[in-house]
């Protein structure tokens, strides 16, 4: 799966997503891109998944016609250590997520 990490997700987190092609918004020069435009760019460049901390994606975007899906990671604290705690669950979700879906993933098993 081609994965794009939003600028609010540490780039090093991509190393935990074994078996996937992972890029980072900052490395691509897309930092500061508004959510709608970021989704459009992601789709145009063949990304299948965007991983973000930005809960605004859940409420601001109409995902019904999108080819990219979103996982909003909401651990109790930001940073690499907090993301590591939910990385195996994230990989599980990645294996079944459908295009145009938005999944919220938090420390709490109920999401």
SULWO-V442688 format. One line per field, one symbol per residue. phi: phi as a letter, one per 40 degrees, with the letter a starting at -180 (. if undefined). A space follows every 10 residues. Layout:
phi=???
//
This chain:
phi=.cbbccccbd dccdccbdgb cbbbdcccgb dgccdccccc cdccbgcbab baccccdcbc bcccbcccbb bccbccbchc cccdcbcccc cccdcbccdg cbbcbbccdc g
//
